[in-house]
Amino acid sequence: MKNLLFYFSTSRVGGIVSSVKIVDKERLDQLAAKILLKTGKKLTQQDLLGLCVQFTDEKLDEFIANILRASRVWDEEEIRSLGKRYISDLGEGTESLSEEVDEVLYGDE
């Protein structure tokens, strides 16, 4: 998961001016291009980030679950258990073994 880095600053009297530094600007541009192709609407980076924040707020539980899955640290006992469960039987039907392990480690994607 790539990170977006945000810097916020206030500098205007009577209001807030936000400044955002985007680490993965190319990916944001690609997202804007995909939206333009599918909807015919060109969004500014500010509008796109605002919509992303709104969408994330509406789907907060799902977003947090994705963060937790991406940052999951497995201890030695869990790894051994997975090994016994998935790696010890390499007989018939192991074609989907990799997919099953990925699903256990990273969840449905």
C-alpha positions in Angstrom: 0.0 0.0 0.0 1.5 3.3 -1.0 1.3 6.2 1.4 -0.1 9.7 0.8 1.8 12.2 2.9 -0.2 15.3 4.0 1.0 18.6 5.3 -1.5 21.1 6.5 -0.9 24.7 7.3 -2.9 27.8 8.2 -1.7 31.1 6.7 -4.7 33.2 5.8 -6.3 35.6 8.2 -9.9 34.6 8.9 -9.7 31.2 7.1 -7.7 28.1 6.6 -5.5 27.4 3.7 -4.5 23.8 3.3 -1.3 22.6 1.6 -1.0 18.9 0.7 2.2 17.2 -0.3 1.4 14.0 -2.3 4.1 11.3 -2.2 2.4 9.2 -4.9 1.3 11.9 -7.3 1.5 9.7 -10.3 -1.1 7.3 -8.8 -3.4 10.2 -8.0 -3.1 11.5 -11.6 -3.9 8.0 -12.9 -7.0 7.8 -10.7 -8.1 11.2 -12.0 -7.6 10.0 -15.6 -9.6 6.8 -15.0 -12.4 8.9 -13.6 -12.3 11.2 -16.6 -12.5 8.3 -19.0 -15.4 6.6 -17.2 -17.4 9.7 -16.3 -16.3 12.5 -18.7 -15.7 14.7 -15.6 -12.3 16.2 -15.0 -11.6 16.6 -11.2 -9.0 18.8 -9.7 -6.7 17.1 -7.2 -8.4 19.0 -4.5 -11.8 17.7 -5.5 -10.5 14.2 -5.9 -8.9 14.1 -2.5 -12.0 15.6 -1.0 -14.2 12.9 -2.5 -11.7 10.2 -1.4 -11.9 11.5 2.2 -15.7 11.6 2.1 -15.8 8.0 0.6 -13.4 6.8 3.3 -15.4 8.4 6.0 -18.5 6.7 4.8 -16.7 3.3 4.6 -14.5 3.8 7.7 -14.9 0.3 9.1 -13.9 -1.3 5.8 -11.0 1.1 5.4 -9.7 0.3 8.9 -10.0 -3.4 8.2 -7.8 -2.9 5.1 -5.2 -1.0 7.1 -5.1 -3.7 9.7 -4.8 -6.5 7.1 -1.9 -4.6 5.4 0.0 -4.1 8.6 -0.6 -7.6 10.1 2.4 -9.0 11.8 2.4 -12.8 12.1 4.2 -14.5 15.1 6.1 -17.7 14.8 3.3 -19.9 16.2 0.8 -18.5 13.6 3.3 -19.1 10.8 3.9 -22.7 11.9 0.1 -23.3 12.1 -0.3 -22.0 8.5 2.5 -24.2 7.4 0.8 -27.3 8.9 -2.5 -26.3 7.4 -1.5 -25.3 3.9 2.0 -26.5 3.1 2.2 -30.0 4.5 -0.4 -31.4 2.1 1.0 -30.9 -1.4 -1.1 -33.6 -3.0 -4.1 -33.2 -5.4 -5.7 -29.8 -5.5 -2.7 -27.7 -4.6 -3.2 -25.5 -7.7 -5.1 -23.0 -5.6 -2.7 -23.3 -2.6 -1.1 -19.9 -3.3 -4.4 -18.2 -3.6 -5.6 -19.8 -0.3 -2.5 -18.7 1.6 -2.8 -15.2 0.2 -6.5 -15.0 1.3 -5.6 -16.1 4.8 -2.7 -13.7 5.1 -4.3 -10.7 3.3 -8.0 -11.3 3.3 -10.4 -11.1 0.3 -9.2 -8.7 -2.3 
